[in-house]
Amino acid sequence: MKYLNIRGSKSDIIHVTNYDEQKDLLLSSGPVSIDFYFLAVKTNVNIKRSNEEISDSYLYFDGPGNVIEWDVAPPVSGYSIAVSADLLYKFAKDYNFVNYNNHEALFLTKEEEVTIEDLFTKAHQKYKKEKFSKDVLVSYASLILSYTQIFYERQFETRSKIYNKVVANFYQHLERYFNETKEIDELPSVHYFARKANLSTNYFGDLIRHFTGNSPQQHIHQYIIQIAKNKLRQSDLTVGEIAYSLGFEYPTYFTRFFKKETGITPRIFRNQ
């Protein structure tokens, strides 16, 4: 908290901040790696609304190991909870959104805003007491995470027109990767396609799974198998040549991959 110029810290493992009470916040910073969970709601923001239900608040998160940077204009209003990894990990480990980037914030509806601000406010009130319970504060943080999962699902649906285009672009980029690249040096990664969409890997993965039922990795594997089967049926290329053409480093990797996905080896498939 010292780095942020936040006053009133009472613990090294958990801290709740009301930004309206902080006058000397560090408003900009270059990349900084963090080793804790950070849950924050920013209020009274001038948001370009996509519909009338969206409020003036949004949530954002970061987790241990993330590199963050920021440049915000005053005034800063809202709350945050910083919790050590040891305290919150068992609650946060199953939520991908704690590793979303800040530009993938959760824009709250007016009803959601009331719910979330109430939780942050109560957590801050508990923290300000002379003796506070870290277990109670962790419970508030855990409850915020639970609500957030529900709210992100809602955001995917309300932005379906935008995100359906992301899905369509993913399929196009996947096809181009194999059809327009003369020499493929490596297998495509989820991170590669997420970067194309200007989204974090986790957010992109959740978005694709939400709208298609399968993860990006599953789509990539299915597409590779489709191409591999076509080459095994329609070309005279050896299994090794096919493996290299798809970006596998070694033919044995391709054989294991193919058998895992189809139940048989490439040679058996070709000879069927």
HELIX and SHEET records of a PDB file:
HELIX    1   1 TYR A   19  GLU A   21  5                                   3    
HELIX    2   2 ALA A   85  ALA A   92  1                                   8    
HELIX    3   3 ASN A   96  ASN A   99  5                                   4    
HELIX    4   4 ASN A  102  GLU A  104  5                                   3    
HELIX    5   5 LYS A  110  LYS A  128  1                                  19    
HELIX    6   6 LYS A  134  THR A  158  1                                  25    
HELIX    7   7 SER A  160  ASN A  179  1                                  20    
HELIX    8   8 VAL A  190  LYS A  196  1                                   7    
HELIX    9   9 THR A  201  THR A  212  1                                  12    
HELIX   10  10 PRO A  216  GLN A  234  1                                  19    
HELIX   11  11 VAL A  239  SER A  245  1                                   7    
HELIX   12  12 PRO A  251  THR A  262  1                                  12    
HELIX   13  13 PRO A  266  ASN A  271  1                                   6    
SHEET    1   A 5 ILE A  14  ASN A  18  0                                        
SHEET    2   A 5 GLY A  78  SER A  84 -1                                        
SHEET    3   A 5 PHE A  36  LYS A  42 -1                                        
SHEET    4   A 5 ILE A  54  ASP A  62 -1                                        
SHEET    5   A 5 LEU A 106  THR A 109 -1                                        
SHEET    1   B 2 SER A  28  SER A  33  0                                        
SHEET    2   B 2 VAL A  67  ASP A  71 -1                                        
END                                                                             
